[in-house]
Amino acid sequence: MVVQGVNIRKKHQRSYTVGGQTVPGRIIEFEAPIHISNVMLVCPQCNRPVRVGIRREEGRRIRICKRCGNEIG
């Protein structure tokens, strides 16, 4: 999974020649994948990354915010 603006990596590219023209070396920045276990959900009410809890009602599982107790849809 790639998350925008997270896990920015730098790759150094050596200069090379194409058809008699030299392309200079450069540093390329790119977003690398991050494991799903390292990503947190953002609560719509708290507007902060939170842990998620499970509450059962009538046989259904409902995700709740651990900070405020709000249901997360």
Z-matrix of the N, CA and C atoms (Angstrom, degrees):
N
C 1 1.434
C 2 1.531 1 107.89
N 3 1.315 2 117.01 1 133.67
C 4 1.459 3 122.11 2 178.15
C 5 1.525 4 108.03 3 -108.97
N 6 1.340 5 116.77 4 124.38
C 7 1.458 6 122.54 5 178.87
C 8 1.524 7 107.56 6 -107.60
N 9 1.317 8 116.25 7 131.19
C 10 1.463 9 121.31 8 -175.64
C 11 1.531 10 110.93 9 -64.55
N 12 1.331 11 116.17 10 128.79
C 13 1.457 12 122.43 11 176.73
C 14 1.519 13 114.84 12 80.29
N 15 1.340 14 118.08 13 5.20
C 16 1.458 15 121.94 14 -178.82
C 17 1.520 16 108.73 15 -119.35
N 18 1.318 17 116.74 16 146.10
C 19 1.465 18 123.59 17 177.74
C 20 1.541 19 111.32 18 59.81
N 21 1.324 20 116.17 19 52.86
C 22 1.463 21 122.17 20 178.53
C 23 1.528 22 108.37 21 -76.17
N 24 1.313 23 116.67 22 125.78
C 25 1.456 24 122.98 23 179.00
C 26 1.517 25 109.60 24 -113.83
N 27 1.325 26 116.42 25 156.24
C 28 1.456 27 122.21 26 177.08
C 29 1.519 28 109.02 27 -118.39
N 30 1.322 29 115.51 28 136.32
C 31 1.457 30 121.43 29 178.32
C 32 1.514 31 107.48 30 -124.71
N 33 1.331 32 116.98 31 126.13
C 34 1.452 33 121.62 32 179.40
C 35 1.522 34 108.90 33 -89.98
N 36 1.328 35 115.51 34 124.40
C 37 1.460 36 120.52 35 -179.27
C 38 1.517 37 109.01 36 -109.92
N 39 1.308 38 116.18 37 129.03
C 40 1.451 39 123.01 38 -179.15
C 41 1.525 40 109.84 39 -74.91
N 42 1.331 41 117.35 40 150.68
C 43 1.467 42 120.23 41 176.48
C 44 1.531 43 109.68 42 -67.91
N 45 1.322 44 115.96 43 149.27
C 46 1.459 45 120.79 44 -178.96
C 47 1.526 46 109.68 45 -145.89
N 48 1.331 47 116.68 46 166.73
C 49 1.457 48 122.77 47 -177.58
C 50 1.520 49 109.76 48 -114.32
N 51 1.345 50 114.87 49 132.72
C 52 1.466 51 121.16 50 177.77
C 53 1.521 52 107.44 51 -129.84
N 54 1.316 53 117.07 52 114.86
C 55 1.464 54 121.27 53 176.81
C 56 1.519 55 113.89 54 58.80
N 57 1.314 56 117.06 55 36.05
C 58 1.460 57 120.57 56 178.55
C 59 1.523 58 113.73 57 88.55
N 60 1.323 59 118.68 58 -8.09
C 61 1.467 60 121.77 59 178.14
C 62 1.516 61 109.35 60 -103.08
N 63 1.321 62 115.83 61 137.77
C 64 1.457 63 120.74 62 179.22
C 65 1.527 64 109.69 63 -94.36
N 66 1.314 65 115.58 64 125.50
C 67 1.461 66 121.89 65 175.47
C 68 1.519 67 106.64 66 -95.92
N 69 1.344 68 118.40 67 122.84
C 70 1.465 69 119.88 68 -175.77
C 71 1.530 70 112.12 69 -69.09
N 72 1.328 71 114.78 70 156.14
C 73 1.459 72 120.61 71 176.33
C 74 1.521 73 109.59 72 -69.12
N 75 1.313 74 116.04 73 158.19
C 76 1.460 75 120.05 74 -178.43
C 77 1.524 76 109.49 75 -157.78
N 78 1.318 77 115.12 76 170.30
C 79 1.454 78 122.01 77 176.42
C 80 1.519 79 107.30 78 -111.39
N 81 1.323 80 116.06 79 121.72
C 82 1.460 81 121.54 80 -178.55
C 83 1.518 82 108.32 81 -101.95
N 84 1.339 83 117.47 82 128.08
C 85 1.461 84 122.03 83 175.01
C 86 1.520 85 108.33 84 -102.64
N 87 1.334 86 116.21 85 134.19
C 88 1.457 87 120.47 86 179.10
C 89 1.520 88 110.00 87 -146.30
N 90 1.330 89 115.53 88 159.78
C 91 1.457 90 121.57 89 179.23
C 92 1.517 91 108.65 90 -90.84
N 93 1.312 92 116.27 91 123.65
C 94 1.458 93 121.50 92 -179.59
C 95 1.529 94 109.30 93 -96.21
N 96 1.318 95 117.13 94 157.06
C 97 1.467 96 119.95 95 178.87
C 98 1.532 97 111.86 96 -63.66
N 99 1.319 98 115.51 97 151.69
C 100 1.459 99 122.35 98 176.71
C 101 1.531 100 107.18 99 -128.25
N 102 1.312 101 117.23 100 143.50
C 103 1.458 102 120.67 101 -177.24
C 104 1.527 103 110.19 102 -69.07
N 105 1.315 104 116.25 103 144.19
C 106 1.463 105 122.18 104 -176.07
C 107 1.523 106 112.15 105 -61.08
N 108 1.336 107 118.19 106 -26.49
C 109 1.461 108 120.64 107 -179.98
C 110 1.523 109 112.21 108 -71.19
N 111 1.326 110 118.02 109 -15.55
C 112 1.459 111 122.04 110 -179.72
C 113 1.526 112 113.12 111 -97.72
N 114 1.323 113 117.12 112 11.92
C 115 1.463 114 121.73 113 -179.01
C 116 1.521 115 108.18 114 -111.41
N 117 1.348 116 116.92 115 134.93
C 118 1.459 117 120.57 116 178.43
C 119 1.516 118 110.31 117 -110.69
N 120 1.326 119 115.50 118 151.69
C 121 1.449 120 122.69 119 178.06
C 122 1.524 121 109.48 120 -81.36
N 123 1.339 122 117.93 121 144.86
C 124 1.459 123 122.42 122 177.93
C 125 1.521 124 108.01 123 -101.60
N 126 1.327 125 115.68 124 122.90
C 127 1.464 126 121.64 125 179.83
C 128 1.526 127 109.27 126 -72.51
N 129 1.340 128 118.36 127 132.06
C 130 1.468 129 119.65 128 -179.94
C 131 1.526 130 113.35 129 -66.92
N 132 1.333 131 118.56 130 -26.91
C 133 1.461 132 120.34 131 -179.83
C 134 1.531 133 111.80 132 -85.76
N 135 1.331 134 117.64 133 -45.39
C 136 1.476 135 122.29 134 -179.70
C 137 1.524 136 111.27 135 -76.10
N 138 1.330 137 116.12 136 -31.29
C 139 1.467 138 123.41 137 -175.89
C 140 1.527 139 111.05 138 60.72
N 141 1.336 140 115.88 139 36.15
C 142 1.463 141 122.56 140 177.96
C 143 1.523 142 108.91 141 -138.48
N 144 1.332 143 117.86 142 156.28
C 145 1.467 144 119.75 143 174.79
C 146 1.527 145 109.79 144 -64.68
N 147 1.323 146 116.74 145 132.43
C 148 1.465 147 120.73 146 -175.78
C 149 1.523 148 110.67 147 -136.71
N 150 1.326 149 114.54 148 161.34
C 151 1.456 150 121.19 149 169.42
C 152 1.522 151 107.61 150 -82.42
N 153 1.323 152 115.09 151 154.66
C 154 1.454 153 120.13 152 -176.25
C 155 1.518 154 109.42 153 -113.56
N 156 1.332 155 115.41 154 134.86
C 157 1.454 156 121.31 155 175.31
C 158 1.520 157 109.37 156 -112.18
N 159 1.322 158 115.75 157 167.41
C 160 1.461 159 121.72 158 -179.91
C 161 1.529 160 108.39 159 -119.62
N 162 1.334 161 115.59 160 130.78
C 163 1.458 162 121.48 161 174.20
C 164 1.525 163 106.75 162 -122.07
N 165 1.319 164 116.23 163 138.81
C 166 1.468 165 120.05 164 -178.72
C 167 1.525 166 109.27 165 -105.59
N 168 1.329 167 114.58 166 128.32
C 169 1.462 168 120.89 167 174.81
C 170 1.518 169 108.21 168 -134.49
N 171 1.319 170 116.06 169 122.30
C 172 1.463 171 122.35 170 177.37
C 173 1.528 172 112.26 171 54.15
N 174 1.330 173 116.52 172 39.38
C 175 1.459 174 120.76 173 178.09
C 176 1.514 175 114.82 174 80.48
N 177 1.330 176 118.39 175 0.24
C 178 1.470 177 122.22 176 178.67
C 179 1.514 178 109.58 177 -101.99
N 180 1.325 179 115.50 178 147.75
C 181 1.469 180 120.97 179 175.01
C 182 1.523 181 108.17 180 -94.27
N 183 1.313 182 117.20 181 128.37
C 184 1.465 183 122.26 182 179.13
C 185 1.523 184 107.89 183 -120.92
N 186 1.340 185 116.54 184 127.28
C 187 1.464 186 120.55 185 177.96
C 188 1.521 187 108.90 186 -80.19
N 189 1.343 188 116.66 187 134.95
C 190 1.454 189 121.05 188 178.07
C 191 1.520 190 109.76 189 -128.82
N 192 1.325 191 115.32 190 154.34
C 193 1.463 192 122.87 191 176.42
C 194 1.526 193 108.33 192 -77.90
N 195 1.325 194 117.75 193 133.00
C 196 1.457 195 121.24 194 179.65
C 197 1.536 196 112.49 195 -73.40
N 198 1.333 197 118.03 196 -21.93
C 199 1.463 198 121.25 197 -179.44
C 200 1.521 199 111.87 198 -79.29
N 201 1.354 200 115.04 199 -54.72
C 202 1.471 201 118.62 200 -172.09
C 203 1.524 202 113.07 201 -108.43
N 204 1.328 203 119.48 202 -11.82
C 205 1.458 204 121.82 203 -179.33
C 206 1.517 205 114.62 204 80.22
N 207 1.324 206 117.05 205 5.37
C 208 1.465 207 122.43 206 -179.83
C 209 1.531 208 110.62 207 -71.74
N 210 1.339 209 116.74 208 145.16
C 211 1.456 210 120.34 209 175.39
C 212 1.523 211 109.38 210 -70.92
N 213 1.329 212 116.07 211 140.15
C 214 1.460 213 121.75 212 178.36
C 215 1.519 214 106.74 213 -110.26
N 216 1.330 215 114.97 214 116.52
C 217 1.459 216 121.12 215 -174.36
C 218 1.456 217 112.66 216 -80.08
